[in-house]
């Protein structure tokens, strides 16, 4: 896989995570601030991720899955062996 293809995959993954994060947050009736407190990150980090920017850590993704993942097939797929 060349660098351009990898970048396309990464950008696509960011957009899927962004849409999933925002969708799940809204389904739970949480503000960005409330979700940030639950996940141990800042509100601006939630905002950055919801705008498909940034590079979330694996630790963050695990916390997100534990909090919201059971309710969304995309996160379930990401963490199912």
PyMOL Python script that loads the backbone (N, CA, C, O; Angstrom):
from pymol import cmd

cmd.read_pdbstr("""\
ATOM      1  N   UNK A   1       0.842  -1.163   0.000  1.00  0.00           N
ATOM      2  CA  UNK A   1       0.000   0.000   0.000  1.00  0.00           C
ATOM      3  C   UNK A   1       0.898   1.240   0.000  1.00  0.00           C
ATOM      4  O   UNK A   1       1.834   1.332   0.794  1.00  0.00           O
ATOM      5  N   UNK A   2       0.613   2.182  -0.884  1.00  0.00           N
ATOM      6  CA  UNK A   2       1.449   3.380  -0.940  1.00  0.00           C
ATOM      7  C   UNK A   2       0.970   4.427   0.066  1.00  0.00           C
ATOM      8  O   UNK A   2      -0.084   4.272   0.684  1.00  0.00           O
ATOM      9  N   UNK A   3       1.747   5.480   0.218  1.00  0.00           N
ATOM     10  CA  UNK A   3       1.460   6.505   1.214  1.00  0.00           C
ATOM     11  C   UNK A   3       0.128   7.205   0.956  1.00  0.00           C
ATOM     12  O   UNK A   3      -0.612   7.497   1.895  1.00  0.00           O
ATOM     13  N   UNK A   4      -0.177   7.472  -0.299  1.00  0.00           N
ATOM     14  CA  UNK A   4      -1.439   8.134  -0.631  1.00  0.00           C
ATOM     15  C   UNK A   4      -2.639   7.280  -0.213  1.00  0.00           C
ATOM     16  O   UNK A   4      -3.621   7.796   0.321  1.00  0.00           O
ATOM     17  N   UNK A   5      -2.553   5.993  -0.456  1.00  0.00           N
ATOM     18  CA  UNK A   5      -3.631   5.087  -0.068  1.00  0.00           C
ATOM     19  C   UNK A   5      -3.769   5.024   1.445  1.00  0.00           C
ATOM     20  O   UNK A   5      -4.884   5.015   1.965  1.00  0.00           O
ATOM     21  N   UNK A   6      -2.646   4.980   2.156  1.00  0.00           N
ATOM     22  CA  UNK A   6      -2.684   4.976   3.611  1.00  0.00           C
ATOM     23  C   UNK A   6      -3.328   6.249   4.152  1.00  0.00           C
ATOM     24  O   UNK A   6      -4.122   6.197   5.091  1.00  0.00           O
ATOM     25  N   UNK A   7      -2.988   7.388   3.561  1.00  0.00           N
ATOM     26  CA  UNK A   7      -3.586   8.652   3.988  1.00  0.00           C
ATOM     27  C   UNK A   7      -5.090   8.666   3.750  1.00  0.00           C
ATOM     28  O   UNK A   7      -5.841   9.173   4.583  1.00  0.00           O
ATOM     29  N   UNK A   8      -5.532   8.122   2.636  1.00  0.00           N
ATOM     30  CA  UNK A   8      -6.969   8.054   2.353  1.00  0.00           C
ATOM     31  C   UNK A   8      -7.680   7.184   3.379  1.00  0.00           C
ATOM     32  O   UNK A   8      -8.758   7.541   3.856  1.00  0.00           O
ATOM     33  N   UNK A   9      -7.084   6.043   3.721  1.00  0.00           N
ATOM     34  CA  UNK A   9      -7.670   5.162   4.727  1.00  0.00           C
ATOM     35  C   UNK A   9      -7.721   5.847   6.090  1.00  0.00           C
ATOM     36  O   UNK A   9      -8.721   5.747   6.800  1.00  0.00           O
ATOM     37  N   UNK A  10      -6.646   6.542   6.453  1.00  0.00           N
ATOM     38  CA  UNK A  10      -6.592   7.236   7.733  1.00  0.00           C
ATOM     39  C   UNK A  10      -7.654   8.323   7.791  1.00  0.00           C
ATOM     40  O   UNK A  10      -8.360   8.442   8.793  1.00  0.00           O
ATOM     41  N   UNK A  11      -7.778   9.121   6.727  1.00  0.00           N
ATOM     42  CA  UNK A  11      -8.781  10.190   6.702  1.00  0.00           C
ATOM     43  C   UNK A  11     -10.192   9.626   6.784  1.00  0.00           C
ATOM     44  O   UNK A  11     -11.048  10.180   7.474  1.00  0.00           O
ATOM     45  N   UNK A  12     -10.433   8.525   6.081  1.00  0.00           N
ATOM     46  CA  UNK A  12     -11.738   7.877   6.125  1.00  0.00           C
ATOM     47  C   UNK A  12     -12.032   7.378   7.544  1.00  0.00           C
ATOM     48  O   UNK A  12     -13.147   7.540   8.041  1.00  0.00           O
ATOM     49  N   UNK A  13     -11.050   6.784   8.181  1.00  0.00           N
ATOM     50  CA  UNK A  13     -11.226   6.292   9.551  1.00  0.00           C
ATOM     51  C   UNK A  13     -11.522   7.432  10.512  1.00  0.00           C
ATOM     52  O   UNK A  13     -12.365   7.296  11.398  1.00  0.00           O
ATOM     53  N   UNK A  14     -10.833   8.559  10.342  1.00  0.00           N
ATOM     54  CA  UNK A  14     -11.090   9.729  11.183  1.00  0.00           C
ATOM     55  C   UNK A  14     -12.527  10.194  11.027  1.00  0.00           C
ATOM     56  O   UNK A  14     -13.189  10.518  12.013  1.00  0.00           O
ATOM     57  N   UNK A  15     -13.014  10.227   9.787  1.00  0.00           N
ATOM     58  CA  UNK A  15     -14.383  10.694   9.536  1.00  0.00           C
ATOM     59  C   UNK A  15     -15.418   9.741  10.128  1.00  0.00           C
ATOM     60  O   UNK A  15     -16.437  10.183  10.658  1.00  0.00           O
ATOM     61  N   UNK A  16     -15.165   8.457  10.043  1.00  0.00           N
ATOM     62  CA  UNK A  16     -16.086   7.478  10.637  1.00  0.00           C
ATOM     63  C   UNK A  16     -16.103   7.633  12.155  1.00  0.00           C
ATOM     64  O   UNK A  16     -17.171   7.648  12.767  1.00  0.00           O
ATOM     65  N   UNK A  17     -14.924   7.749  12.763  1.00  0.00           N
ATOM     66  CA  UNK A  17     -14.859   7.933  14.208  1.00  0.00           C
ATOM     67  C   UNK A  17     -15.558   9.227  14.613  1.00  0.00           C
ATOM     68  O   UNK A  17     -16.294   9.242  15.600  1.00  0.00           O
ATOM     69  N   UNK A  18     -15.345  10.298  13.880  1.00  0.00           N
ATOM     70  CA  UNK A  18     -15.964  11.583  14.193  1.00  0.00           C
ATOM     71  C   UNK A  18     -17.486  11.482  14.170  1.00  0.00           C
ATOM     72  O   UNK A  18     -18.162  11.920  15.101  1.00  0.00           O
ATOM     73  N   UNK A  19     -18.010  10.908  13.109  1.00  0.00           N
ATOM     74  CA  UNK A  19     -19.465  10.787  12.983  1.00  0.00           C
ATOM     75  C   UNK A  19     -20.027   9.867  14.060  1.00  0.00           C
ATOM     76  O   UNK A  19     -21.083  10.145  14.626  1.00  0.00           O
ATOM     77  N   UNK A  20     -19.330   8.778  14.343  1.00  0.00           N
ATOM     78  CA  UNK A  20     -19.782   7.824  15.354  1.00  0.00           C
ATOM     79  C   UNK A  20     -19.771   8.456  16.733  1.00  0.00           C
ATOM     80  O   UNK A  20     -20.734   8.321  17.488  1.00  0.00           O
ATOM     81  N   UNK A  21     -18.690   9.145  17.064  1.00  0.00           N
ATOM     82  CA  UNK A  21     -18.569   9.791  18.365  1.00  0.00           C
ATOM     83  C   UNK A  21     -19.695  10.797  18.578  1.00  0.00           C
ATOM     84  O   UNK A  21     -20.348  10.792  19.622  1.00  0.00           O
ATOM     85  N   UNK A  22     -19.917  11.648  17.602  1.00  0.00           N
ATOM     86  CA  UNK A  22     -20.956  12.668  17.746  1.00  0.00           C
ATOM     87  C   UNK A  22     -22.342  12.026  17.823  1.00  0.00           C
ATOM     88  O   UNK A  22     -23.166  12.425  18.646  1.00  0.00           O
ATOM     89  N   UNK A  23     -22.596  11.048  16.982  1.00  0.00           N
ATOM     90  CA  UNK A  23     -23.889  10.366  16.981  1.00  0.00           C
ATOM     91  C   UNK A  23     -24.169   9.716  18.336  1.00  0.00           C
ATOM     92  O   UNK A  23     -25.255   9.871  18.895  1.00  0.00           O
ATOM     93  N   UNK A  24     -23.191   8.995  18.852  1.00  0.00           N
ATOM     94  CA  UNK A  24     -23.382   8.337  20.141  1.00  0.00           C
ATOM     95  C   UNK A  24     -23.533   9.338  21.273  1.00  0.00           C
ATOM     96  O   UNK A  24     -24.338   9.135  22.182  1.00  0.00           O
ATOM     97  N   UNK A  25     -22.767  10.411  21.225  1.00  0.00           N
ATOM     98  CA  UNK A  25     -22.872  11.449  22.268  1.00  0.00           C
ATOM     99  C   UNK A  25     -24.272  12.044  22.277  1.00  0.00           C
ATOM    100  O   UNK A  25     -24.868  12.234  23.337  1.00  0.00           O
ATOM    101  N   UNK A  26     -24.792  12.338  21.087  1.00  0.00           N
ATOM    102  CA  UNK A  26     -26.133  12.924  21.001  1.00  0.00           C
ATOM    103  C   UNK A  26     -27.210  11.920  21.412  1.00  0.00           C
ATOM    104  O   UNK A  26     -28.199  12.299  22.040  1.00  0.00           O
ATOM    105  N   UNK A  27     -27.030  10.650  21.067  1.00  0.00           N
ATOM    106  CA  UNK A  27     -27.987   9.619  21.491  1.00  0.00           C
ATOM    107  C   UNK A  27     -28.052   9.514  23.011  1.00  0.00           C
ATOM    108  O   UNK A  27     -29.105   9.224  23.578  1.00  0.00           O
ATOM    109  N   UNK A  28     -26.933   9.750  23.653  1.00  0.00           N
ATOM    110  CA  UNK A  28     -26.856   9.686  25.118  1.00  0.00           C
ATOM    111  C   UNK A  28     -27.255  11.016  25.766  1.00  0.00           C
ATOM    112  O   UNK A  28     -27.252  11.135  26.991  1.00  0.00           O
ATOM    113  N   UNK A  29     -27.596  12.006  24.951  1.00  0.00           N
ATOM    114  CA  UNK A  29     -27.958  13.346  25.440  1.00  0.00           C
ATOM    115  C   UNK A  29     -26.854  13.955  26.300  1.00  0.00           C
ATOM    116  O   UNK A  29     -27.111  14.550  27.346  1.00  0.00           O
ATOM    117  N   UNK A  30     -25.625  13.788  25.830  1.00  0.00           N
ATOM    118  CA  UNK A  30     -24.467  14.338  26.539  1.00  0.00           C
ATOM    119  C   UNK A  30     -23.935  15.552  25.802  1.00  0.00           C
ATOM    120  O   UNK A  30     -23.954  15.606  24.573  1.00  0.00           O
ATOM    121  N   UNK A  31     -23.463  16.520  26.562  1.00  0.00           N
ATOM    122  CA  UNK A  31     -22.736  17.623  25.958  1.00  0.00           C
ATOM    123  C   UNK A  31     -21.300  17.168  25.716  1.00  0.00           C
ATOM    124  O   UNK A  31     -20.869  16.139  26.236  1.00  0.00           O
ATOM    125  N   UNK A  32     -20.573  17.937  24.929  1.00  0.00           N
ATOM    126  CA  UNK A  32     -19.159  17.615  24.735  1.00  0.00           C
ATOM    127  C   UNK A  32     -18.428  17.643  26.070  1.00  0.00           C
ATOM    128  O   UNK A  32     -17.557  16.811  26.324  1.00  0.00           O
ATOM    129  N   UNK A  33     -18.777  18.590  26.912  1.00  0.00           N
ATOM    130  CA  UNK A  33     -18.142  18.716  28.230  1.00  0.00           C
ATOM    131  C   UNK A  33     -18.410  17.480  29.091  1.00  0.00           C
ATOM    132  O   UNK A  33     -17.497  16.960  29.732  1.00  0.00           O
ATOM    133  N   UNK A  34     -19.656  17.012  29.106  1.00  0.00           N
ATOM    134  CA  UNK A  34     -20.001  15.836  29.916  1.00  0.00           C
ATOM    135  C   UNK A  34     -19.266  14.592  29.433  1.00  0.00           C
ATOM    136  O   UNK A  34     -18.736  13.826  30.238  1.00  0.00           O
ATOM    137  N   UNK A  35     -19.235  14.396  28.134  1.00  0.00           N
ATOM    138  CA  UNK A  35     -18.526  13.233  27.598  1.00  0.00           C
ATOM    139  C   UNK A  35     -17.030  13.336  27.887  1.00  0.00           C
ATOM    140  O   UNK A  35     -16.389  12.347  28.243  1.00  0.00           O
ATOM    141  N   UNK A  36     -16.486  14.524  27.735  1.00  0.00           N
ATOM    142  CA  UNK A  36     -15.061  14.734  28.008  1.00  0.00           C
ATOM    143  C   UNK A  36     -14.720  14.355  29.450  1.00  0.00           C
ATOM    144  O   UNK A  36     -13.717  13.687  29.699  1.00  0.00           O
ATOM    145  N   UNK A  37     -15.549  14.779  30.388  1.00  0.00           N
ATOM    146  CA  UNK A  37     -15.308  14.442  31.794  1.00  0.00           C
ATOM    147  C   UNK A  37     -15.343  12.934  32.009  1.00  0.00           C
ATOM    148  O   UNK A  37     -14.510  12.390  32.735  1.00  0.00           O
ATOM    149  N   UNK A  38     -16.301  12.256  31.382  1.00  0.00           N
ATOM    150  CA  UNK A  38     -16.405  10.796  31.527  1.00  0.00           C
ATOM    151  C   UNK A  38     -15.208  10.072  30.925  1.00  0.00           C
ATOM    152  O   UNK A  38     -14.788   9.032  31.433  1.00  0.00           O
ATOM    153  N   UNK A  39     -14.659  10.618  29.842  1.00  0.00           N
ATOM    154  CA  UNK A  39     -13.559   9.959  29.141  1.00  0.00           C
ATOM    155  C   UNK A  39     -12.180  10.437  29.594  1.00  0.00           C
ATOM    156  O   UNK A  39     -11.162   9.897  29.160  1.00  0.00           O
ATOM    157  N   UNK A  40     -12.145  11.438  30.457  1.00  0.00           N
ATOM    158  CA  UNK A  40     -10.865  11.923  30.968  1.00  0.00           C
ATOM    159  C   UNK A  40     -10.083  12.761  29.972  1.00  0.00           C
ATOM    160  O   UNK A  40      -8.852  12.778  29.997  1.00  0.00           O
ATOM    161  N   UNK A  41     -10.801  13.462  29.087  1.00  0.00           N
ATOM    162  CA  UNK A  41     -10.150  14.362  28.131  1.00  0.00           C
ATOM    163  C   UNK A  41     -10.837  15.722  28.214  1.00  0.00           C
ATOM    164  O   UNK A  41     -11.825  15.876  28.932  1.00  0.00           O
ATOM    165  N   UNK A  42     -10.323  16.696  27.493  1.00  0.00           N
ATOM    166  CA  UNK A  42     -10.917  18.032  27.519  1.00  0.00           C
ATOM    167  C   UNK A  42     -12.043  18.146  26.496  1.00  0.00           C
ATOM    168  O   UNK A  42     -12.123  17.361  25.551  1.00  0.00           O
ATOM    169  N   UNK A  43     -12.908  19.132  26.698  1.00  0.00           N
ATOM    170  CA  UNK A  43     -13.992  19.381  25.762  1.00  0.00           C
ATOM    171  C   UNK A  43     -13.452  19.705  24.375  1.00  0.00           C
ATOM    172  O   UNK A  43     -14.037  19.305  23.369  1.00  0.00           O
ATOM    173  N   UNK A  44     -12.344  20.425  24.321  1.00  0.00           N
ATOM    174  CA  UNK A  44     -11.774  20.763  23.014  1.00  0.00           C
ATOM    175  C   UNK A  44     -11.255  19.520  22.297  1.00  0.00           C
ATOM    176  O   UNK A  44     -11.253  19.468  21.068  1.00  0.00           O
ATOM    177  N   UNK A  45     -10.813  18.517  23.059  1.00  0.00           N
ATOM    178  CA  UNK A  45     -10.386  17.256  22.427  1.00  0.00           C
ATOM    179  C   UNK A  45     -11.584  16.525  21.820  1.00  0.00           C
ATOM    180  O   UNK A  45     -11.480  15.962  20.730  1.00  0.00           O
ATOM    181  N   UNK A  46     -12.721  16.532  22.523  1.00  0.00           N
ATOM    182  CA  UNK A  46     -13.936  15.934  21.962  1.00  0.00           C
ATOM    183  C   UNK A  46     -14.322  16.681  20.690  1.00  0.00           C
ATOM    184  O   UNK A  46     -14.631  16.066  19.669  1.00  0.00           O
ATOM    185  N   UNK A  47     -14.301  18.003  20.758  1.00  0.00           N
ATOM    186  CA  UNK A  47     -14.649  18.819  19.596  1.00  0.00           C
ATOM    187  C   UNK A  47     -13.709  18.525  18.424  1.00  0.00           C
ATOM    188  O   UNK A  47     -14.160  18.384  17.287  1.00  0.00           O
ATOM    189  N   UNK A  48     -12.430  18.435  18.692  1.00  0.00           N
ATOM    190  CA  UNK A  48     -11.443  18.147  17.651  1.00  0.00           C
ATOM    191  C   UNK A  48     -11.722  16.795  16.999  1.00  0.00           C
ATOM    192  O   UNK A  48     -11.676  16.668  15.776  1.00  0.00           O
ATOM    193  N   UNK A  49     -12.011  15.791  17.817  1.00  0.00           N
ATOM    194  CA  UNK A  49     -12.296  14.461  17.286  1.00  0.00           C
ATOM    195  C   UNK A  49     -13.605  14.443  16.497  1.00  0.00           C
ATOM    196  O   UNK A  49     -13.695  13.777  15.465  1.00  0.00           O
ATOM    197  N   UNK A  50     -14.616  15.165  16.971  1.00  0.00           N
ATOM    198  CA  UNK A  50     -15.894  15.219  16.258  1.00  0.00           C
ATOM    199  C   UNK A  50     -15.769  15.958  14.925  1.00  0.00           C
ATOM    200  O   UNK A  50     -16.603  15.784  14.036  1.00  0.00           O
ATOM    201  N   UNK A  51     -14.751  16.763  14.789  1.00  0.00           N
ATOM    202  CA  UNK A  51     -14.500  17.471  13.532  1.00  0.00           C
ATOM    203  C   UNK A  51     -13.511  16.721  12.645  1.00  0.00           C
ATOM    204  O   UNK A  51     -12.996  17.274  11.673  1.00  0.00           O
ATOM    205  N   UNK A  52     -13.250  15.466  12.983  1.00  0.00           N
ATOM    206  CA  UNK A  52     -12.365  14.578  12.209  1.00  0.00           C
ATOM    207  C   UNK A  52     -10.936  15.098  12.126  1.00  0.00           C
ATOM    208  O   UNK A  52     -10.269  14.970  11.099  1.00  0.00           O
ATOM    209  N   UNK A  53     -10.483  15.686  13.225  1.00  0.00           N
ATOM    210  CA  UNK A  53      -9.092  16.115  13.342  1.00  0.00           C
ATOM    211  C   UNK A  53      -8.491  15.386  14.534  1.00  0.00           C
ATOM    212  O   UNK A  53      -9.218  14.775  15.317  1.00  0.00           O
ATOM    213  N   UNK A  54      -7.221  15.440  14.673  1.00  0.00           N
ATOM    214  CA  UNK A  54      -6.569  14.811  15.812  1.00  0.00           C
ATOM    215  C   UNK A  54      -6.323  13.334  15.578  1.00  0.00           C
ATOM    216  O   UNK A  54      -6.744  12.758  14.574  1.00  0.00           O
ATOM    217  N   UNK A  55      -5.636  12.749  16.526  1.00  0.00           N
ATOM    218  CA  UNK A  55      -5.246  11.354  16.444  1.00  0.00           C
ATOM    219  C   UNK A  55      -5.459  10.735  17.821  1.00  0.00           C
ATOM    220  O   UNK A  55      -4.573  10.800  18.673  1.00  0.00           O
ATOM    221  N   UNK A  56      -6.629  10.135  18.046  1.00  0.00           N
ATOM    222  CA  UNK A  56      -6.923   9.619  19.387  1.00  0.00           C
ATOM    223  C   UNK A  56      -5.991   8.474  19.766  1.00  0.00           C
ATOM    224  O   UNK A  56      -5.584   7.667  18.930  1.00  0.00           O
ATOM    225  N   UNK A  57      -5.675   8.434  21.031  1.00  0.00           N
ATOM    226  CA  UNK A  57      -4.831   7.338  21.526  1.00  0.00           C
ATOM    227  C   UNK A  57      -5.651   6.061  21.632  1.00  0.00           C
ATOM    228  O   UNK A  57      -6.881   6.092  21.662  1.00  0.00           O
ATOM    229  N   UNK A  58      -4.953   4.954  21.687  1.00  0.00           N
ATOM    230  CA  UNK A  58      -5.628   3.673  21.873  1.00  0.00           C
ATOM    231  C   UNK A  58      -6.358   3.658  23.205  1.00  0.00           C
ATOM    232  O   UNK A  58      -7.463   3.123  23.306  1.00  0.00           O
ATOM    233  N   UNK A  59      -5.746   4.242  24.226  1.00  0.00           N
ATOM    234  CA  UNK A  59      -6.368   4.313  25.545  1.00  0.00           C
ATOM    235  C   UNK A  59      -7.700   5.037  25.470  1.00  0.00           C
ATOM    236  O   UNK A  59      -8.683   4.603  26.070  1.00  0.00           O
ATOM    237  N   UNK A  60      -7.733   6.148  24.727  1.00  0.00           N
ATOM    238  CA  UNK A  60      -8.984   6.883  24.551  1.00  0.00           C
ATOM    239  C   UNK A  60     -10.020   6.013  23.856  1.00  0.00           C
ATOM    240  O   UNK A  60     -11.177   5.974  24.275  1.00  0.00           O
ATOM    241  N   UNK A  61      -9.618   5.313  22.797  1.00  0.00           N
ATOM    242  CA  UNK A  61     -10.559   4.471  22.053  1.00  0.00           C
ATOM    243  C   UNK A  61     -11.132   3.368  22.939  1.00  0.00           C
ATOM    244  O   UNK A  61     -12.307   3.023  22.815  1.00  0.00           O
ATOM    245  N   UNK A  62     -10.320   2.818  23.822  1.00  0.00           N
ATOM    246  CA  UNK A  62     -10.807   1.789  24.750  1.00  0.00           C
ATOM    247  C   UNK A  62     -11.825   2.398  25.708  1.00  0.00           C
ATOM    248  O   UNK A  62     -12.876   1.806  25.955  1.00  0.00           O
ATOM    249  N   UNK A  63     -11.520   3.580  26.250  1.00  0.00           N
ATOM    250  CA  UNK A  63     -12.471   4.243  27.162  1.00  0.00           C
ATOM    251  C   UNK A  63     -13.774   4.557  26.432  1.00  0.00           C
ATOM    252  O   UNK A  63     -14.858   4.387  26.989  1.00  0.00           O
ATOM    253  N   UNK A  64     -13.666   5.015  25.184  1.00  0.00           N
ATOM    254  CA  UNK A  64     -14.856   5.314  24.386  1.00  0.00           C
ATOM    255  C   UNK A  64     -15.682   4.051  24.182  1.00  0.00           C
ATOM    256  O   UNK A  64     -16.904   4.073  24.331  1.00  0.00           O
ATOM    257  N   UNK A  65     -15.023   2.958  23.844  1.00  0.00           N
ATOM    258  CA  UNK A  65     -15.739   1.695  23.636  1.00  0.00           C
ATOM    259  C   UNK A  65     -16.430   1.234  24.919  1.00  0.00           C
ATOM    260  O   UNK A  65     -17.581   0.798  24.884  1.00  0.00           O
ATOM    261  N   UNK A  66     -15.738   1.330  26.035  1.00  0.00           N
ATOM    262  CA  UNK A  66     -16.335   0.911  27.302  1.00  0.00           C
ATOM    263  C   UNK A  66     -17.552   1.768  27.648  1.00  0.00           C
ATOM    264  O   UNK A  66     -18.525   1.278  28.222  1.00  0.00           O
ATOM    265  N   UNK A  67     -17.487   3.032  27.297  1.00  0.00           N
ATOM    266  CA  UNK A  67     -18.592   3.937  27.619  1.00  0.00           C
ATOM    267  C   UNK A  67     -19.725   3.840  26.613  1.00  0.00           C
ATOM    268  O   UNK A  67     -20.892   3.830  27.005  1.00  0.00           O
ATOM    269  N   UNK A  68     -19.408   3.768  25.315  1.00  0.00           N
ATOM    270  CA  UNK A  68     -20.432   3.868  24.277  1.00  0.00           C
ATOM    271  C   UNK A  68     -20.455   2.721  23.278  1.00  0.00           C
ATOM    272  O   UNK A  68     -21.432   2.554  22.549  1.00  0.00           O
ATOM    273  N   UNK A  69     -19.404   1.941  23.238  1.00  0.00           N
ATOM    274  CA  UNK A  69     -19.217   0.979  22.164  1.00  0.00           C
ATOM    275  C   UNK A  69     -20.261  -0.092  22.022  1.00  0.00           C
ATOM    276  O   UNK A  69     -20.579  -0.494  20.902  1.00  0.00           O
ATOM    277  N   UNK A  70     -20.798  -0.563  23.105  1.00  0.00           N
ATOM    278  CA  UNK A  70     -21.782  -1.631  23.025  1.00  0.00           C
ATOM    279  C   UNK A  70     -23.033  -1.183  22.284  1.00  0.00           C
ATOM    280  O   UNK A  70     -23.876  -2.007  21.929  1.00  0.00           O
ATOM    281  N   UNK A  71     -23.154   0.105  22.052  1.00  0.00           N
ATOM    282  CA  UNK A  71     -24.346   0.638  21.415  1.00  0.00           C
ATOM    283  C   UNK A  71     -24.142   0.977  19.949  1.00  0.00           C
ATOM    284  O   UNK A  71     -25.047   1.503  19.301  1.00  0.00           O
ATOM    285  N   UNK A  72     -22.980   0.686  19.431  1.00  0.00           N
ATOM    286  CA  UNK A  72     -22.722   1.050  18.035  1.00  0.00           C
ATOM    287  C   UNK A  72     -21.848   0.008  17.367  1.00  0.00           C
ATOM    288  O   UNK A  72     -20.770  -0.329  17.857  1.00  0.00           O
ATOM    289  N   UNK A  73     -22.328  -0.496  16.244  1.00  0.00           N
ATOM    290  CA  UNK A  73     -21.629  -1.599  15.579  1.00  0.00           C
ATOM    291  C   UNK A  73     -20.234  -1.228  15.091  1.00  0.00           C
ATOM    292  O   UNK A  73     -19.365  -2.099  15.049  1.00  0.00           O
ATOM    293  N   UNK A  74     -19.979   0.027  14.720  1.00  0.00           N
ATOM    294  CA  UNK A  74     -18.641   0.417  14.243  1.00  0.00           C
ATOM    295  C   UNK A  74     -17.619   0.204  15.355  1.00  0.00           C
ATOM    296  O   UNK A  74     -16.562  -0.382  15.121  1.00  0.00           O
ATOM    297  N   UNK A  75     -17.921   0.670  16.552  1.00  0.00           N
ATOM    298  CA  UNK A  75     -16.983   0.487  17.652  1.00  0.00           C
ATOM    299  C   UNK A  75     -16.899  -0.974  18.043  1.00  0.00           C
ATOM    300  O   UNK A  75     -15.831  -1.455  18.421  1.00  0.00           O
ATOM    301  N   UNK A  76     -18.016  -1.690  17.958  1.00  0.00           N
ATOM    302  CA  UNK A  76     -18.003  -3.115  18.268  1.00  0.00           C
ATOM    303  C   UNK A  76     -17.094  -3.869  17.296  1.00  0.00           C
ATOM    304  O   UNK A  76     -16.359  -4.768  17.704  1.00  0.00           O
ATOM    305  N   UNK A  77     -17.141  -3.512  16.032  1.00  0.00           N
ATOM    306  CA  UNK A  77     -16.274  -4.142  15.019  1.00  0.00           C
ATOM    307  C   UNK A  77     -14.806  -3.836  15.320  1.00  0.00           C
ATOM    308  O   UNK A  77     -13.947  -4.711  15.203  1.00  0.00           O
ATOM    309  N   UNK A  78     -14.520  -2.581  15.712  1.00  0.00           N
ATOM    310  CA  UNK A  78     -13.138  -2.175  15.970  1.00  0.00           C
ATOM    311  C   UNK A  78     -12.514  -2.993  17.096  1.00  0.00           C
ATOM    312  O   UNK A  78     -11.307  -3.239  17.084  1.00  0.00           O
ATOM    313  N   UNK A  79     -13.327  -3.421  18.076  1.00  0.00           N
ATOM    314  CA  UNK A  79     -12.770  -4.061  19.245  1.00  0.00           C
ATOM    315  C   UNK A  79     -13.154  -5.532  19.375  1.00  0.00           C
ATOM    316  O   UNK A  79     -12.982  -6.112  20.447  1.00  0.00           O
ATOM    317  N   UNK A  80     -13.661  -6.138  18.332  1.00  0.00           N
ATOM    318  CA  UNK A  80     -13.975  -7.566  18.345  1.00  0.00           C
ATOM    319  C   UNK A  80     -12.854  -8.323  17.650  1.00  0.00           C
ATOM    320  O   UNK A  80     -12.558  -8.064  16.484  1.00  0.00           O
ATOM    321  N   UNK A  81     -12.230  -9.255  18.357  1.00  0.00           N
ATOM    322  CA  UNK A  81     -11.122  -9.996  17.739  1.00  0.00           C
ATOM    323  C   UNK A  81     -11.585 -10.859  16.575  1.00  0.00           C
ATOM    324  O   UNK A  81     -10.773 -11.542  15.951  1.00  0.00           O
TER     325      UNK A  81
END
""", "prot")
cmd.dss("prot")
cmd.show_as("cartoon", "prot")
cmd.util.cbc("prot")
cmd.orient("prot")
